[in-house]
């Protein structure tokens, strides 16, 4: 495991240990890996950062890499492990697809990809970095032995991006909460533990090539997700369902200021929440109920003191409380409902 101490990498390590697998983790030493692993230290961004791995005599059935920056770091690691590792799993992203994507549901893993990516590139932007990481894995291991996991929205315990933790923390404060509508808006995500389980199963099946990986279409709704947050926190919170037009008129950014949510009917919504994951489902993908993800994330969050870790390379998401209050005052959102057409600008 290249990494293995935070969020997705940690979930993969814990799932492998639960299966009785022997796990070696190469990490920088900033966070402790789960107990039971064999730990090697190295910083992939520094000269000689793979020295401990190069000096190690181990061989592995698979390597899992979650790297999100310069693709050349993936290429260096993959080349080093070639011949000592059976399969290279690269945790990529659905961001590697060209924008805008073709119509929802009509483009699977063979859809057009971003241009300008290279396996040996330095850091550019997230889509090209992830695509470059894919190219690096394939260059070193070939298409058959490189598994490219194009993940959608990932939520769950250990989250260090801040999306579900923000909603839980906001709702735990109580009072009126700006809930972006419509309430029955379908959303897709994958619990990080389901992601990890699928990856390990794919290793066992000797799978290769690209897979889009997120929950199936209609896995949950904004209403189910936020109402689960109210339930698990036990907060005196009042969800004020507010029309997408009102949110837009207020200048609130979907996805970043209101995590998870994007307004329906546009290319962004189709790309994020209308993904065809039939290939992954046929290959064993199983997703737990959204309420379980919410409850377990809240349990983890309270156990660590209520403040989630935050990746230094990502801006913390969330809505300013003053802006939220102004919108609620002017929008007239109704608890438990979505404003009627013609009301509040919808």
C-alpha positions in Angstrom: 0.0 0.0 0.0 1.5 3.3 -1.1 0.1 5.6 1.6 -2.4 3.8 3.7 -2.7 6.1 6.7 -5.6 8.3 5.6 -9.2 8.0 4.2 -9.3 5.6 1.2 -5.9 4.2 1.7 -6.5 3.5 5.3 -9.8 1.8 4.5 -8.1 -0.5 2.0 -5.5 -1.4 4.6 -8.0 -2.1 7.3 -10.1 -4.2 4.9 -7.1 -6.2 3.9 -6.1 -6.9 7.5 -9.6 -8.0 8.3 -9.3 -10.6 5.5 -6.0 -11.8 7.0 -3.8 -10.4 4.3 -0.2 -9.4 5.0 0.1 -5.7 4.3 3.2 -3.5 3.8 2.6 0.2 3.9 5.0 2.8 2.5 4.2 6.2 4.1 5.8 9.5 5.1 5.3 9.0 8.8 2.9 11.9 9.3 0.1 9.6 10.5 0.2 6.2 12.1 -0.9 3.3 9.9 -3.3 0.8 11.3 -1.7 -1.7 13.7 -0.7 -5.0 12.2 1.0 -3.7 9.1 4.7 -3.8 8.1 5.7 -0.1 7.7 8.3 1.4 5.4 9.0 5.1 5.4 9.5 7.3 2.4 8.5 10.6 0.8 7.7 10.1 -2.9 8.1 13.9 -3.5 11.7 13.8 -2.2 14.9 12.6 -4.0 15.4 9.0 -3.0 12.0 8.8 -1.4 11.4 5.3 -2.6 14.7 4.1 -1.2 13.2 2.0 1.6 11.0 0.2 -1.0 13.9 -0.3 -3.4 16.0 -1.8 -0.6 13.2 -4.1 0.6 13.2 -7.7 -0.7 9.5 -8.2 -0.5 7.2 -9.3 -3.3 3.4 -8.7 -3.3 0.3 -9.9 -5.0 -0.9 -6.3 -5.6 0.1 -2.7 -4.9 -2.6 -0.1 -4.3 -1.8 3.6 -5.0 -4.0 6.5 -4.2 -1.6 9.3 -5.4 -3.3 12.5 -6.5 -0.4 14.8 -7.6 2.4 14.6 -10.2 1.9 11.4 -12.3 5.7 10.8 -12.4 5.5 9.7 -8.8 3.1 6.9 -9.8 5.4 6.0 -12.7 8.5 5.8 -10.5 6.7 3.6 -8.0 5.1 1.3 -10.6 8.4 0.8 -12.4 10.1 -0.1 -9.2 7.4 -2.6 -8.3 7.2 -4.2 -11.8 8.4 -7.8 -11.6 7.8 -7.9 -7.8 4.1 -7.2 -7.8 1.3 -9.1 -9.6 -1.1 -6.2 -10.1 -1.0 -2.4 -9.8 -4.3 -0.8 -8.5 -4.5 2.9 -9.1 -7.3 4.8 -7.4 -8.2 7.3 -10.0 -11.3 9.5 -10.4 -14.2 10.1 -12.8 -12.6 13.5 -13.3 -10.4 11.9 -16.0 -13.3 12.0 -18.5 -13.5 14.9 -21.0 -15.8 17.7 -20.1 -18.7 17.9 -20.8 -19.4 14.2 -20.8 -21.8 12.7 -23.3 -25.5 12.3 -22.2 -26.1 10.7 -18.9 -26.0 6.9 -18.8 -24.7 6.7 -22.4 -21.0 6.8 -21.7 -19.2 4.2 -19.6 -15.6 3.5 -19.1 -14.9 3.9 -22.9 -15.9 7.6 -22.9 -13.6 10.3 -24.1 -10.8 11.3 -21.6 -9.0 14.5 -20.8 -6.2 15.5 -23.2 -2.7 16.6 -22.3 -2.0 14.0 -19.6 1.3 12.1 -19.5 2.7 9.4 -17.4 6.0 11.2 -16.6 4.4 14.7 -16.1 4.8 17.0 -13.1 1.8 18.3 -11.4 -0.8 20.1 -13.5 -4.4 19.9 -12.5 -6.5 17.2 -10.8 -8.1 15.6 -14.0 -4.8 15.4 -15.9 -2.8 14.3 -12.8 -5.2 11.4 -12.3 -5.2 10.5 -16.0 -1.4 10.7 -16.0 -1.4 8.3 -13.0 -3.5 5.9 -15.0 -1.1 6.1 -17.9 1.8 5.5 -15.6 0.2 2.4 -14.1 -0.6 1.0 -17.6 2.9 1.8 -18.9 4.5 -0.1 -16.1 2.1 -3.0 -15.8 0.2 -3.2 -19.0 -3.6 -3.0 -19.5 -4.2 -6.5 -18.1 -2.4 -6.0 -14.8 -3.2 -2.4 -14.2 -6.6 -1.8 -12.4 -7.9 1.7 -12.8 -10.5 2.6 -10.2 -12.3 5.7 -11.4 -14.1 6.6 -8.2 -17.0 9.0 -7.9 -17.8 10.9 -4.7 -16.3 9.0 -1.7 -17.8 9.4 1.8 -17.4 7.6 5.1 -15.2 7.4 8.2 -11.7 9.0 8.0 -12.9 11.5 5.4 -10.3 14.2 5.1 -12.0 16.3 2.4 -14.8 17.5 4.6 -18.0 16.9 2.7 -20.1 14.7 5.0 -18.3 15.9 8.1 -19.4 19.4 7.2 -23.0 18.5 7.0 -22.9 16.5 10.2 -21.2 19.4 12.1 -23.6 22.0 10.6 -26.7 20.0 11.5 -25.3 19.2 15.0 -25.3 23.0 15.7 -29.1 22.9 15.3 -31.5 25.6 14.2 -32.7 26.2 10.7 -30.5 24.6 8.1 -30.4 25.5 4.4 -31.2 22.2 2.7 -30.7 22.5 -1.1 -33.6 21.0 -3.0 -35.4 19.3 -4.3 -35.7 16.9 -1.4 -36.0 13.9 -3.6 -33.0 14.7 -5.7 -31.1 11.5 -6.4 -27.4 11.5 -5.4 -24.6 9.0 -5.9 -21.7 8.3 -3.6 -19.7 5.3 -2.5 -18.8 4.5 1.1 -15.1 4.3 1.4 -15.4 0.8 3.0 -17.4 -0.5 0.0 -14.8 1.0 -2.3 -12.1 -0.9 -0.3 -14.0 -4.1 -0.4 -14.5 -3.9 -4.1 -10.8 -3.2 -4.7 -9.7 -6.2 -2.7 -12.3 -8.4 -4.5 -11.1 -7.2 -7.9 -7.5 -8.1 -6.8 -8.7 -11.6 -6.0 -10.4 -11.8 -9.4 -7.3 -10.6 -11.2 -9.3 -7.7 -12.7 -7.7 -5.1 -14.9 -8.6 -2.0 -16.9 -10.9 0.9 -15.9 -14.0 0.7 -13.7 -16.3 3.6 -12.8 -17.0 3.1 -9.1 -19.7 4.8 -7.1 -23.1 3.9 -5.8 -25.7 2.9 -8.3 -28.1 5.6 -9.7 -30.7 6.5 -7.1 -28.7 5.0 -4.3 -30.0 7.8 -2.0 -31.4 11.3 -2.1 -30.5 14.6 -0.6 -33.5 14.2 1.7 -32.4 10.8 2.9 -28.9 11.9 3.4 -29.6 15.1 5.4 -32.4 13.5 7.4 -30.0 10.8 8.4 -27.6 13.5 9.6 -30.4 14.9 11.8 -31.2 11.5 13.2 -27.7 10.4 14.1 -26.7 13.8 15.7 -29.9 14.1 17.7 -29.8 17.8 16.9 -32.7 20.3 17.2 -32.1 21.0 13.5 -34.8 22.1 11.1 -34.2 21.4 7.4 -35.4 24.2 5.2 -35.7 22.8 1.7 -34.8 25.6 -0.7 -35.2 25.7 -4.5 -32.1 25.4 -6.6 -33.0 28.8 -8.2 -32.8 30.5 -4.8 -29.5 28.9 -4.1 -28.1 30.1 -7.4 -29.5 33.6 -7.0 -27.6 33.9 -3.7 -24.3 33.1 -5.4 -23.8 29.9 -3.5 -21.5 27.4 -5.2 -22.8 23.9 -5.5 -20.6 21.0 -4.5 -18.1 23.3 -2.6 -20.3 25.5 -0.4 -23.0 22.9 -0.2 -21.1 19.7 -0.3 -22.5 16.7 -2.3 -25.3 18.8 -3.8 -25.4 20.0 -7.4 -28.6 21.4 -9.0 -30.5 19.0 -11.2 -30.7 19.2 -15.0 -27.2 20.2 -15.9 -24.0 18.7 -17.1 -22.4 18.8 -13.7 -25.3 16.9 -12.1 -25.3 14.3 -14.9 -21.6 13.8 -14.5 -21.6 13.5 -10.7 -24.9 11.9 -9.8 -26.1 9.9 -12.9 -23.2 7.6 -13.4 -23.6 4.2 -15.1 -21.8 1.7 -12.8 -23.1 -1.5 -14.4 -19.6 -2.8 -15.1 -18.7 -2.5 -11.4 -22.0 -4.0 -10.3 -21.4 -7.0 -12.5 -18.0 -7.3 -11.0 -19.3 -7.5 -7.4 -19.9 -4.0 -6.2 -22.2 -3.9 -3.1 -23.1 -0.6 -1.5 -24.4 -0.3 2.1 -27.4 2.0 2.9 -26.7 5.7 3.1 -27.9 5.8 6.7 -25.1 3.4 7.7 -22.5 5.6 6.2 -23.9 8.7 7.9 -24.1 7.0 11.3 -20.6 5.5 11.2 -19.1 8.8 10.0 -20.8 10.6 12.9 -19.5 7.9 15.4 -16.0 8.3 14.1 -16.2 12.1 14.1 -17.4 12.2 17.7 -14.7 9.7 18.7 -11.9 12.0 17.4 -13.4 15.1 19.1 -15.7 16.5 16.5 -13.2 18.0 14.1 -12.4 16.0 10.9 -8.9 16.1 9.4 -8.5 18.2 6.3 -6.2 17.6 3.4 -3.8 20.5 2.9 -4.3 20.4 -0.8 -8.0 20.9 -0.7 -10.0 23.9 0.4 -12.4 23.1 3.2 -16.0 23.0 2.0 -19.0 24.6 3.6 -21.3 27.6 3.7 -20.7 30.7 5.7 -23.3 30.9 8.5 -24.1 34.6 7.8 -24.8 33.8 4.1 -26.9 30.8 5.1 -29.0 33.0 7.5 -29.6 35.7 4.9 -30.8 33.1 2.3 -33.1 31.5 4.8 -34.6 34.8 5.8 -35.3 35.8 2.2 -36.1 32.3 0.7 -38.9 31.3 3.0 -37.8 27.6 2.8 -40.4 25.4 4.4 -39.4 22.6 6.9 -39.6 19.2 5.2 -40.8 20.5 1.9 -39.5 21.9 -1.4 -40.9 25.3 -2.3 -43.7 25.1 -4.8 -43.2 26.2 -8.4 -43.6 29.9 -8.5 -42.6 30.3 -4.9 -39.2 31.5 -3.8 -38.1 31.8 -7.4 -38.5 28.2 -8.4 
